[in-house]
Amino acid sequence: MLVNQKQKKFLKSMAHSLSPLVLIGKDGVSENLYESIAVSLKAHELVKCSILKSCPQSVNEVAIECALHTKSEVIQIIGRVIVLYKQSSEKKIKLP
């Protein structure tokens, strides 16, 4: 599902108050990390991930890889924090 600009703005405002659920460190991205993000997305639909300075990959690379492997969308990248969204079957977040 593609998210339009109005919906992205809404999701960004929701993500502002969230704390990061996933930390990406020196090991970078791996299958275990993708699985962890997928579980978090299924439970919350909107997930904030923090990328530590020890991560060997760039923030953009991590965001793209995580989105591809979890079939989610990158909503926002600010500094070393990314926000991912994937609509679950329960549709917990009502998009405008």
C-alpha positions in Angstrom: 0.0 0.0 0.0 1.4 3.3 -1.0 1.0 6.2 1.4 0.2 9.7 0.0 1.6 13.0 1.3 -1.3 13.8 3.6 -1.1 10.3 5.2 2.7 10.6 5.6 2.3 13.9 7.4 -0.3 12.3 9.7 2.1 9.3 10.4 5.0 11.7 11.0 3.0 13.5 13.7 2.2 10.2 15.3 5.8 9.0 15.2 7.0 12.2 16.9 6.0 10.9 20.4 7.2 7.3 19.9 10.4 6.0 21.3 12.7 3.8 19.2 11.7 0.1 19.4 14.6 -1.2 17.4 18.3 -0.3 17.8 20.6 -1.0 14.9 24.2 -1.3 16.0 27.7 -2.6 15.0 26.3 -5.7 13.3 24.3 -3.6 10.8 21.3 -5.2 9.2 20.7 -9.0 9.4 17.9 -11.5 9.1 17.3 -11.4 12.9 16.9 -7.6 12.6 14.4 -7.9 9.7 12.5 -10.4 11.8 12.5 -8.1 14.8 11.3 -5.2 12.7 8.6 -7.3 11.1 7.2 -8.4 14.4 7.2 -4.8 15.7 5.4 -3.6 12.5 2.8 -6.3 12.9 2.1 -5.3 16.5 2.3 -1.5 16.1 2.1 -0.7 12.4 4.4 2.4 13.0 7.9 1.7 14.2 10.8 4.0 15.0 14.3 2.6 14.6 17.5 4.2 15.9 20.7 3.6 14.1 23.8 3.8 16.3 27.0 5.4 15.2 28.7 2.0 15.3 26.6 0.8 12.4 28.8 0.2 9.3 26.1 1.2 6.8 24.7 4.6 6.0 21.3 5.6 7.3 19.7 5.6 3.9 21.1 2.1 3.1 19.6 0.8 6.3 16.3 2.4 5.7 16.0 1.1 2.2 17.1 -2.5 3.1 14.7 -2.6 6.1 11.8 -1.4 4.0 12.5 -3.9 1.2 12.9 -6.9 3.5 9.8 -6.1 5.7 7.6 -4.8 2.8 7.1 -1.6 4.6 7.4 2.1 3.7 9.9 4.6 4.9 7.9 7.5 6.4 10.7 9.6 7.7 14.5 9.8 8.1 15.7 12.3 10.7 19.4 12.2 11.6 20.0 8.6 12.6 16.4 7.7 13.2 14.0 6.1 10.7 10.3 5.6 10.8 8.7 2.6 9.0 5.0 1.9 8.4 3.2 -1.2 7.3 -0.5 -1.6 7.6 -1.6 -4.7 9.4 -4.7 -6.7 8.9 -6.3 -5.2 12.0 -5.7 -1.6 10.7 -4.9 -0.1 14.1 -4.0 3.3 12.7 -6.8 5.0 10.8 -5.3 7.0 8.0 -6.9 10.2 6.7 
